[in-house]
């Protein structure tokens, strides 16, 4: 039986376009489901340009989770704050982003592929540590 990938979405001030595409992507995915909290998530999805208020909340979530949940920045705003000229995860010193998916907004298919890649990279790292006896 295939493992279900649990995702948590955090909107940091987006217009909602990427959020709608994420919801469309997950609506038919049998191997991806919503996590109720960031602590239950295998992957955390970030949308939006990362407003000042959202930045503080995001950083608190990341600290609380011990920086264990890989972060996937979804959409151009989440990456660098476009079209606002600044912001996004690029402006968050100390925030480690596993990967990013460009687009305004990216398609549901692209989103699903990015989530699966992020989850697989984490699973691969866990397997490597286990193989090394760590």
Protein Blocks (a to p, Z undefined) as FASTA:
>chain_A
ZZddddddddehiahlmmmmmmmmmmmmckbccdfbfklpmbdcdedjhiaklmmmmmmm
mmmnoomaccddedjklmnopanhpacjklmghiacfbdcedjdddfklmmmmmmmmmmm
mmmmmmmmmmnoZZ
